[in-house]
Amino acid sequence: MIRRAVAADIPVLLSYGEFFWSESPYARKGIEYCPQTVERLLYDMIEGHYLIVTTVDEVLVGFLGILTAPFPFNDNYRVGVELFFYVHPKHRGSIGSTMMLQAELDLADEVDILSFGDMSSSTDMKDYYDNRGFEMTERSYSKVLE
């Protein structure tokens, strides 16, 4: 079942977030996971942006968080930018696609542009997004400054 996230979901989301972070390129660059920061972010996503979760047999197995804001280059448009998107490995397949579709339906009246990222540690995302009608518009390169 897909539903909007609520405050009671935050402990589980923090746990998944820590696991996801440990697998991310940021963790490999020595940037530590900060649960207090992520907790504040999750409350902000619930209250002011878009955060959905998927449960199977009442167990949270996936989540999708999208920041919504005016499009930076023309504020006559609004954009939704995926901040995080995770599905537990045992449930990968249709759940992610269903969550993306739900976000498109829920945000259709709120945003004009929906944008998803592709972390360097992810695999097969080009085909995944292409097959759902998305097209690559930008890439991001990061450097940890010391």
Secondary structure, DSSP 8 states (H G I E B T S, - for coil): -EEE--GGGHHHHHHHHHHHHHTSHHHHTT----HHHHHHHHHHHHHHSEEEEEEETTEEEEEEEEEEEE-TT-TTSEEEEEEEEEE-GGGTTHHHHHHHHHHHHHHTTT-SEEE----TT--SHHHHHHTTT-------------
